[in-house]
Amino acid sequence: MPNRLSFEKSPYLLQHKDNPVDWYPWSGEAFRKAAEEEKPILLSIGYSTCHWCHVMAHESFEDEEVADILNHGYVCIKLDREERPDIDAVYMSVCQAMTGSGGWPLTIIMTPEQKPFFAGTYFPRDSCYGRPGLKDILRQILVLWNHQRSQLLQSSEQITAAIQPERPAGRSTPSRSLLERACRMLQNQFDPQWGGFGDAPKFPSPHNLLFLMEYSRREALPLALSMAELTLEKMADGGIHDQIGGGFSRYSTDEAWLIPHFEKMLYDNALLILAYLEAFCITQKSGYKDIVHRTAGYILRELMDEQGGFYCGQDADSDGIEGSYYVFTPREITQVLGEKDGKAFCHQYGISEAGNFEGKNIPNRIGLTGPGWRPKDPRLKQLYLYRKKRAALHRDHKILLSWNAWAITALARTGACLGEPSYLEAAKKAHRFIRSHMAREETSQRLYLRFCDGEAAHEGQLEDYGVYALALLTLYQATFQPEYLEEAILRAEQCIALFEDIKAGGYYLNASDAAPLIARPKEVYDGALPSGNSVMAMVLQRLAFLTGESKWQQAAKRQMEYCAFEIQDYPAGSSFALLAMAEALYPHRELICVSRAGIPEELMLPQSSILLRDASVLVKTAENASQLEKCVPFSAAYPLPQEGCLYYLCENGTCRAPVSQLSQSILS
């Protein structure tokens, strides 16, 4: 019989609705039951495309013996980390503090008051080779709970206190030396043979690559660019890159990027689009542009909802086997493509009888010479269609606001820089989806974190507001339509009102009016995604440049100084904050275009988007003048010409005389 999770929308929770475990969602009902029956709580956190979450579910949560222990001795809560990143952040910090590491599935045992006393990740069902099994752990904890509860309660109090230390307010002035130290740290971790940073498993970490490319460009430092390029090229050659269908897996289990953990996530691919796009803009190498098109094509083809939102990602497993969707034998290839083309593909993509993954082959270009097949080669489409018929991938069809905002940012920027209207239209459509389905209609206009099966739910958190504001600013710079700027200002104002820590600086993950947890997390470290605090530094700085308003200048200053203080010991761990600092520390230009006849075509050309990357651009027309002046009051001082347009360029506090052509302004 289905358990309580059958009433949820989360694909991850629904994967567990038929477990014999009497699961609860995170709810007051679960905590009341635990308190009334004086039982400990098992909290299990994961997400629907997580391979080891599936393994633990099949081994333990579908097992009647494990379920019997849990149902009699515990109250059990299942949580989708993607729906509640605030709760996940709190208990992940517990796991890291207690064990020195973390990951998913995350296993927490705690009191009815939400205070943890045991933490870990994946546990097998039975103990073996010195590794404790879940059954033994659960039984031992019940013995302690029934006979030595005071010790567990004391431990839970100590752990809870340890994860919420009072931090003194700290400020530090951002400096170029902070960026230089981060670059040296990344250089020390860099793998000169395969690219990337540190040992396997290797994560793409596109925000690190974006920082290195920006630092190289600003400081004329070829080494920083070469680290980024080598990483981008090796990833593109590896099995982490889907050579047939485009897109990238979440990480590589080996140093050469050959064998991925096969799940694909929306956020990884959106950020990698930005990284490969920046590499193309700097170097003009067509291979980078090809990867941008392939990755954007993957997102639009596989993850886009009919209404315009983007799904979370695709699973690593198909038919219960990790990676089986992606691997081939030489015989399969020749059956699909014929003898001649099949042999050519096998030669060009490392397909052999011996195989490179469990007797089969992950297509890759590692160590191969000569060009691979072009992205639109019809033979690749043949293999793609065969693969889709052969096996199916589970797709997590939740639509998360912050991840969609990264996709909007990537697609809008790509549309502008490559002159691809279809990408920009997809970004606009996703924005309309958010406005229609994930924002409250009443005057508060608060945002929801996720949308699934017709339902918006969970109060938006810092990353939802912050990354969405960044996406809106990117849309404005791609279109110069002031409604995007106006909404970006609204979302940034909401961030300050709901999330800012006035006393100690920075921004909390959850809102001031959210249901309280045992700690209120505040993150600066950039993990798989840039932290909300890093993003807010960039949003506030860009608003300060665009509007010239003192309130945004002061907000940006507060956030930059907070980030500089927090990351000073390990700046390489917050590369997106460093990108924001670079915008403030290096020369910046402000360009105001006033046009009688609408937005000038020359301003919308791809080369203009690239050349103006270090500029804040405002466009005032007869049609949008009043709306723009509402967002940017100083724009009222710029009169519309009788005909044509005028460009006003200011740089480092000095303004030039207006000119009538863009090239006179940005190239002179």
C-alpha positions in Angstrom: 0.0 0.0 0.0 1.4 3.5 -0.9 2.6 5.6 2.0 2.1 9.3 2.7 4.6 10.2 0.0 2.0 9.3 -2.7 0.4 12.7 -2.0 3.6 14.6 -2.9 4.7 16.1 -6.2 8.5 15.6 -5.9 9.6 12.9 -8.3 12.2 11.8 -5.7 9.5 11.4 -3.0 7.2 9.6 -5.4 10.0 7.1 -6.1 9.6 6.0 -2.5 5.8 6.1 -2.2 5.5 2.3 -2.5 8.3 1.5 0.1 7.2 -0.6 3.0 8.8 2.2 5.2 6.1 4.5 6.7 7.6 7.6 5.2 6.5 11.1 6.1 7.4 14.3 4.2 9.1 17.0 6.2 6.0 18.2 8.2 4.7 19.2 11.6 2.8 15.9 11.6 6.0 13.9 11.6 7.6 15.9 14.4 4.4 15.7 16.6 4.3 12.0 16.1 7.9 11.6 17.1 7.4 13.7 20.2 4.2 12.0 21.3 5.7 8.5 20.9 9.2 9.5 22.1 10.9 8.1 19.1 14.0 9.3 17.2 13.7 10.5 13.7 15.4 9.0 10.6 15.9 11.8 8.1 16.9 10.6 4.6 17.8 13.2 2.0 18.5 12.7 -1.7 17.3 13.6 -5.1 15.7 11.7 -8.0 18.6 11.4 -10.3 21.1 10.2 -7.6 22.6 6.8 -8.4 23.5 5.9 -4.8 20.1 7.1 -3.5 18.6 4.5 -5.8 21.0 1.8 -4.5 20.2 2.5 -0.9 16.5 2.6 -1.7 16.6 -0.8 -3.4 18.8 -2.4 -0.7 17.2 -1.0 2.4 14.1 1.0 2.0 12.4 -1.6 -0.2 13.4 -4.3 2.3 10.7 -5.6 4.7 13.2 -6.3 7.6 14.7 -2.8 7.4 11.2 -1.3 7.2 10.1 -3.3 10.2 12.9 -1.8 12.3 12.2 1.7 11.1 8.4 1.5 11.4 8.5 0.3 15.0 11.4 2.3 16.3 11.6 5.5 14.4 9.6 8.2 12.7 10.9 8.4 9.1 11.1 11.5 6.9 12.1 11.6 3.3 13.3 14.9 1.9 14.1 16.1 -1.7 17.2 18.2 -1.3 16.3 20.1 -4.5 13.0 21.2 -3.0 14.4 22.2 0.4 18.1 23.3 0.0 17.9 25.1 3.3 17.2 21.9 5.3 19.8 20.0 3.2 22.4 22.7 4.0 21.8 22.5 7.7 22.1 18.7 7.9 24.9 18.5 5.4 26.9 20.8 7.6 26.2 18.3 10.5 27.4 15.4 8.4 30.6 17.3 7.4 31.3 18.3 11.0 30.8 14.8 12.3 32.4 12.7 9.6 34.6 15.1 7.6 32.7 14.6 4.4 29.3 14.6 2.9 27.1 13.7 0.0 23.9 12.0 -1.0 22.0 10.0 0.1 22.4 11.9 3.4 21.4 9.9 6.5 20.6 11.7 9.7 19.2 10.4 13.0 17.9 13.1 15.3 15.5 14.0 18.2 11.9 15.0 17.7 13.2 18.6 18.2 15.3 18.2 14.9 18.6 18.0 16.8 20.9 15.4 15.2 23.1 12.9 17.0 24.1 10.6 14.1 25.1 11.4 10.5 26.4 9.6 7.4 25.7 9.1 3.8 25.2 5.8 2.0 25.0 2.7 4.2 24.6 -0.9 2.9 21.8 -3.0 4.3 24.1 -5.4 6.1 27.5 -4.9 7.8 30.4 -6.2 5.8 34.2 -5.9 5.6 34.2 -3.7 8.7 31.6 -1.2 7.2 28.5 -0.9 9.4 25.2 -1.8 7.8 22.0 0.2 8.2 20.2 -2.6 10.1 22.9 -2.8 12.7 23.2 1.0 13.0 19.4 1.3 13.5 19.3 -1.4 16.2 22.3 -0.1 18.1 20.8 3.4 18.2 17.5 2.1 19.4 19.3 0.4 22.3 21.0 3.7 23.2 17.8 5.6 22.8 16.0 3.3 25.2 18.7 2.9 27.8 21.1 5.8 27.5 19.0 8.5 26.0 20.5 11.3 28.1 23.8 10.7 26.3 22.3 11.0 22.9 20.4 14.1 23.9 23.5 15.7 25.3 25.3 14.9 22.1 22.5 16.4 20.0 22.7 19.6 22.0 26.5 19.8 21.4 26.2 19.1 17.7 23.5 21.7 17.3 25.5 24.3 19.1 28.6 23.5 17.0 26.9 24.2 13.7 25.6 27.7 14.7 28.5 29.5 16.2 28.1 33.2 16.6 30.4 34.8 14.0 31.6 38.3 14.6 30.7 40.9 11.9 33.7 41.1 9.6 34.5 43.4 6.7 37.5 43.4 4.4 38.3 45.5 1.3 38.2 43.6 -1.9 41.6 43.7 -3.7 43.3 42.4 -6.8 45.7 40.5 -4.5 42.7 38.3 -3.4 42.1 37.4 -7.1 45.8 36.8 -7.6 46.0 34.4 -4.6 42.9 32.5 -5.9 44.6 32.1 -9.3 47.7 30.7 -7.6 45.7 28.3 -5.5 43.9 27.0 -8.6 47.3 26.7 -10.3 48.6 24.6 -7.4 45.6 22.2 -7.7 45.7 22.1 -11.5 46.2 18.8 -13.4 48.5 19.8 -16.3 47.9 16.6 -18.2 44.1 16.3 -18.1 42.9 19.7 -16.8 40.6 20.2 -13.9 41.6 20.7 -10.3 42.5 18.1 -7.7 42.2 14.3 -8.0 39.3 12.2 -9.2 36.4 12.4 -8.9 36.6 15.6 -11.0 33.8 18.1 -11.3 33.6 20.6 -14.2 33.3 23.6 -11.8 32.6 26.0 -14.7 32.6 29.1 -12.3 36.3 28.3 -11.7 37.0 28.4 -15.4 35.0 31.6 -15.9 37.1 33.2 -13.2 40.4 32.1 -14.7 39.4 33.3 -18.2 38.3 36.7 -16.7 41.5 37.0 -14.7 43.6 36.2 -17.7 41.8 38.7 -19.8 42.1 41.5 -17.2 45.7 40.8 -16.3 47.0 39.6 -19.7 48.0 36.3 -18.0 48.2 33.5 -20.6 48.7 30.8 -17.9 45.2 31.4 -16.4 43.6 31.1 -19.9 45.6 28.0 -20.7 44.4 26.2 -17.6 40.8 27.0 -18.5 41.3 26.0 -22.1 43.0 22.7 -21.4 40.2 21.8 -19.0 37.5 22.7 -21.5 39.2 20.8 -24.3 39.8 17.7 -22.2 36.2 17.7 -20.9 34.9 18.1 -24.4 36.9 15.0 -25.5 35.9 12.9 -22.6 33.0 10.6 -21.8 31.7 13.2 -19.4 30.6 15.0 -22.6 27.8 13.1 -24.4 29.4 12.9 -27.9 26.1 11.8 -29.5 23.4 13.8 -27.8 25.3 16.8 -26.4 25.4 17.9 -22.8 27.6 17.0 -19.9 27.3 14.6 -17.0 27.7 15.8 -13.4 31.2 14.6 -12.8 33.9 12.2 -13.9 35.0 9.3 -11.7 38.5 9.3 -13.3 41.2 11.9 -13.9 40.9 11.8 -17.7 37.1 12.7 -17.8 36.4 9.4 -19.5 34.0 7.7 -17.1 31.3 10.0 -15.8 28.7 9.6 -13.1 26.1 9.6 -15.8 23.4 11.9 -14.4 22.9 15.1 -16.3 21.8 18.2 -14.5 20.3 21.4 -15.8 22.5 23.7 -13.8 25.8 22.1 -14.8 24.9 22.4 -18.5 23.8 26.0 -18.2 27.0 27.0 -16.4 29.1 25.1 -18.9 27.4 27.0 -21.8 28.6 30.2 -20.2 32.2 28.8 -19.8 32.5 27.5 -23.4 30.8 30.7 -24.7 33.4 32.9 -22.9 36.2 30.7 -24.3 34.8 31.3 -27.8 34.4 35.1 -27.2 38.1 35.3 -26.1 39.7 33.0 -28.6 37.2 32.8 -31.5 37.9 29.0 -31.7 35.0 27.4 -33.5 35.2 24.2 -31.4 34.0 26.1 -28.4 31.1 27.5 -30.3 30.2 23.9 -31.4 30.1 22.8 -27.8 27.9 25.8 -26.9 25.4 24.8 -29.6 25.5 21.1 -28.7 24.9 21.8 -25.0 22.2 24.4 -25.6 20.6 21.9 -28.0 20.6 19.2 -25.4 18.8 21.5 -22.8 16.2 22.6 -25.3 15.6 19.1 -26.7 15.6 17.1 -23.5 14.8 19.4 -20.6 12.4 22.0 -21.9 8.8 21.9 -20.8 6.1 22.7 -23.4 5.3 25.9 -21.4 8.9 27.0 -21.4 10.3 25.9 -18.0 13.2 23.6 -17.7 13.3 20.3 -15.9 16.0 19.4 -13.3 17.9 16.7 -15.1 18.1 13.1 -16.2 19.1 10.0 -14.3 22.3 8.1 -14.4 20.4 4.7 -14.5 18.3 3.1 -17.2 16.6 -0.2 -16.5 18.3 -0.1 -13.1 21.8 -0.1 -14.6 24.1 2.9 -14.3 25.2 4.3 -17.7 23.6 1.6 -19.8 21.8 4.3 -21.9 25.1 5.7 -23.1 27.3 2.7 -23.8 27.8 0.8 -27.1 29.5 -2.3 -28.6 31.2 -2.0 -32.0 28.5 -4.4 -33.4 25.7 -2.1 -32.3 27.4 0.9 -34.0 27.8 -1.0 -37.3 24.2 -2.3 -37.2 22.9 1.3 -36.9 25.3 3.0 -39.3 26.4 0.3 -41.6 29.9 -1.2 -42.0 31.7 1.8 -43.4 30.2 4.6 -41.3 30.2 2.3 -38.3 33.9 1.6 -38.5 34.6 5.3 -39.0 32.6 6.2 -35.8 34.3 3.4 -33.8 37.7 4.7 -35.0 36.9 8.4 -34.2 35.2 7.8 -30.9 37.2 5.0 -29.2 34.8 2.1 -29.6 36.6 -1.2 -29.3 35.9 -4.9 -28.6 37.6 -4.6 -25.3 35.5 -1.7 -24.2 36.3 1.1 -21.7 33.4 0.6 -19.3 32.3 -2.8 -18.0 32.9 -4.5 -21.4 31.2 -1.8 -23.4 32.2 1.6 -24.6 31.5 5.2 -23.6 32.1 7.2 -26.8 35.0 9.7 -26.4 37.7 11.5 -28.3 40.5 11.1 -25.8 43.9 10.9 -27.5 42.3 10.7 -31.0 43.5 12.8 -33.9 41.6 14.3 -36.8 38.2 16.1 -36.5 35.2 14.5 -34.9 31.8 14.5 -36.6 30.1 17.8 -36.8 27.2 18.4 -34.3 24.6 18.3 -37.0 26.0 15.2 -38.8 22.9 13.0 -39.6 24.8 9.9 -38.6 25.0 11.2 -35.0 21.2 11.7 -35.1 20.8 8.1 -36.2 22.7 6.9 -33.2 20.8 9.3 -30.9 17.4 8.0 -32.1 18.6 4.4 -31.8 19.8 5.1 -28.2 16.4 6.6 -27.3 14.6 3.5 -28.6 16.9 1.1 -26.9 16.5 2.4 -23.3 14.7 5.2 -21.4 16.1 7.6 -19.0 14.2 8.8 -16.0 13.8 12.6 -16.1 13.2 14.7 -13.0 10.4 16.9 -14.2 10.5 19.4 -11.3 11.1 23.0 -12.4 13.3 24.8 -10.0 13.4 28.5 -10.1 17.1 29.0 -9.5 18.2 26.4 -11.9 15.9 27.8 -14.6 17.4 31.2 -13.9 20.9 29.8 -14.7 19.4 28.4 -18.0 17.9 31.8 -18.8 21.2 33.5 -18.1 23.1 31.1 -20.3 20.6 31.2 -23.2 20.2 35.0 -23.1 23.9 35.6 -23.1 24.4 33.0 -25.9 21.6 34.4 -28.0 23.2 37.9 -27.8 26.8 36.8 -28.4 26.2 34.3 -31.2 23.3 36.1 -32.8 20.9 33.2 -32.2 17.4 34.5 -31.8 16.1 31.0 -30.9 18.1 30.9 -27.7 17.0 34.4 -26.7 13.4 33.4 -27.3 13.8 30.3 -25.2 15.1 32.5 -22.4 12.2 34.9 -22.7 9.8 32.0 -22.7 11.3 30.6 -19.5 11.0 34.0 -17.9 7.3 34.2 -18.9 6.8 30.7 -17.3 8.3 31.9 -14.0 6.2 35.0 -14.0 3.0 33.0 -14.8 3.6 30.0 -12.6 6.1 30.6 -9.9 5.3 34.1 -8.6 2.4 35.0 -6.4 -0.3 37.1 -8.0 -0.9 39.2 -4.9 0.9 42.4 -4.3 3.8 40.8 -2.4 4.9 39.0 -5.7 6.9 36.5 -3.6 8.5 33.6 -5.5 8.1 29.9 -5.3 11.0 27.5 -5.3 9.6 24.8 -7.5 6.8 23.9 -9.9 5.7 20.4 -10.6 2.5 18.8 -12.1 0.6 22.1 -12.0 1.6 23.0 -8.5 4.0 25.8 -7.3 5.3 25.1 -3.8 7.9 26.1 -1.2 8.9 29.6 -0.5 11.7 30.9 -2.6 15.1 31.1 -1.0 18.1 33.3 -1.6 19.4 31.6 -4.7 15.9 31.7 -6.3 15.7 35.5 -5.9 19.4 36.2 -6.5 20.0 34.0 -9.6 16.7 35.1 -11.0 17.7 38.8 -10.6 21.0 38.0 -12.4 19.0 36.3 -15.2 16.8 39.4 -15.5 19.8 41.7 -15.8 21.2 39.4 -18.5 17.9 39.6 -20.3 18.0 43.3 -20.1 21.5 43.5 -21.5 20.5 41.2 -24.4 17.2 43.0 -25.2 17.3 46.5 -23.6 13.7 46.0 -22.6 13.3 47.9 -19.3 10.7 45.6 -17.9 13.5 43.1 -17.2 15.5 45.8 -15.4 12.5 46.8 -13.4 11.8 43.3 -12.2 15.5 42.7 -11.4 15.3 45.8 -9.1 12.2 44.3 -7.4 13.9 41.0 -6.8 17.1 42.6 -5.5 15.0 44.7 -3.1 13.3 41.6 -1.9 16.6 39.9 -1.3 17.7 42.7 1.0 14.4 42.7 2.8 14.1 38.9 3.3 17.6 37.6 3.5 20.2 40.1 4.4 22.0 39.8 7.8 22.1 43.4 8.9 24.4 42.7 11.9 27.1 40.4 10.5 26.7 41.0 6.8 25.9 38.7 3.9 22.6 36.9 3.1 21.0 33.9 4.7 19.8 31.0 2.6 16.2 31.1 3.9 13.9 34.1 4.5 13.4 35.9 7.7 9.8 34.8 7.9 10.5 31.1 7.0 9.7 28.3 9.5 12.8 28.1 11.9 15.3 25.3 11.6 18.0 24.4 14.2 20.3 26.8 12.3 19.9 29.5 9.7 22.5 28.7 7.0 24.5 31.3 5.3 26.8 30.1 2.5 29.7 31.8 0.7 31.6 28.8 -0.6 30.8 27.9 -4.2 30.0 24.2 -4.5 28.5 22.7 -7.7 26.7 26.0 -8.0 27.8 29.5 -7.1 26.6 30.4 -3.7 23.7 32.8 -3.2 26.1 35.3 -1.6 28.5 35.2 -4.5 25.6 35.8 -6.9 24.2 38.7 -4.8 27.6 40.4 -5.0 27.4 40.3 -8.8 23.7 41.4 -8.9 24.2 44.4 -6.5 27.4 45.5 -8.3 25.7 45.4 -11.7 22.7 47.3 -10.4 25.1 49.9 -8.9 26.7 50.4 -12.3 23.4 50.5 -14.2 21.4 52.8 -12.0 24.0 54.9 -10.3 21.8 54.9 -7.3 23.5 55.2 -3.9 21.4 52.5 -2.3 22.7 49.9 -4.7 26.3 51.2 -4.4 26.1 50.9 -0.6 24.4 47.4 -0.9 27.1 46.3 -3.3 29.9 47.7 -1.0 28.5 45.9 2.0 28.3 42.6 0.2 31.7 42.9 -1.5 33.3 43.6 1.9 31.5 40.7 3.5 32.6 38.3 0.8 36.1 39.6 0.9 36.3 38.9 4.6 34.7 35.5 4.5 36.8 34.1 1.6 40.2 35.5 2.5 41.5 32.2 3.8 40.5 30.3 0.7 39.5 32.6 -2.1 39.7 29.8 -4.7 36.6 28.3 -3.1 34.4 31.3 -4.1 35.3 32.0 -7.6 32.0 33.5 -8.6 32.4 36.1 -5.8 35.8 36.9 -7.3 34.1 37.4 -10.7 31.9 40.0 -9.1 34.8 41.7 -7.4 36.6 41.8 -10.8 33.8 43.8 -12.2 34.2 46.3 -9.3 38.0 46.3 -9.3 38.9 46.7 -12.9 38.0 49.6 -15.3 34.3 49.7 -16.2 32.4 51.6 -18.8 28.9 53.0 -18.8 27.2 53.5 -22.1 23.9 55.3 -22.5 22.2 55.2 -25.9 19.4 57.6 -26.6 17.4 56.9 -29.7 14.5 58.5 -31.4 13.6 55.5 -33.6 14.0 52.5 -31.3 16.9 50.3 -30.4 19.7 50.7 -33.0 20.5 47.5 -34.9 24.2 47.9 -34.5 23.8 47.6 -30.7 22.2 44.2 -31.2 25.0 42.7 -33.3 26.9 39.8 -31.7 30.2 41.6 -31.9 28.7 44.5 -29.9 27.7 42.2 -27.1 31.2 40.8 -26.9 32.9 44.2 -27.1 30.6 45.7 -24.5 31.2 42.9 -21.9 32.9 45.4 -19.5 30.2 48.0 -20.0 26.8 48.7 -18.4 24.5 49.6 -21.3 21.3 51.6 -21.1 19.1 52.3 -24.0 16.5 55.1 -23.8 13.9 55.4 -26.6 10.8 57.5 -27.1 8.8 54.3 -26.3 10.5 53.3 -23.1 11.7 56.6 -21.7 9.2 56.8 -18.8 9.7 53.2 -17.7 13.5 53.5 -17.9 13.5 56.8 -15.9 11.5 55.0 -13.2 14.3 52.4 -12.9 17.2 54.7 -13.6 16.3 58.3 -12.6 19.5 59.8 -14.0 18.5 58.7 -17.5 16.0 61.6 -17.4 18.9 64.0 -18.0 19.6 62.5 -21.4 17.3 64.1 -24.0 16.2 62.2 -27.0 17.7 63.5 -30.3 15.5 64.9 -33.0 16.5 62.0 -35.2 18.8 59.0 -35.1 20.7 58.2 -31.9 23.5 59.4 -29.7 25.9 57.4 -27.6 27.3 58.7 -24.3 30.3 56.8 -23.0 31.7 57.2 -19.5 34.8 55.4 -18.1 36.4 55.7 -14.7 34.4 58.8 -13.8 35.1 60.6 -17.1 32.5 61.1 -19.8 33.2 61.7 -23.5 31.3 63.8 -25.9 28.3 62.0 -27.5 28.8 60.4 -30.9 26.2 59.1 -33.4 27.8 55.7 -34.2 28.6 52.9 -31.7 32.0 52.2 -33.3 33.1 55.7 -32.6 32.3 55.1 -28.9 33.5 51.7 -28.1 36.5 51.5 -30.5 38.0 54.9 -30.0 
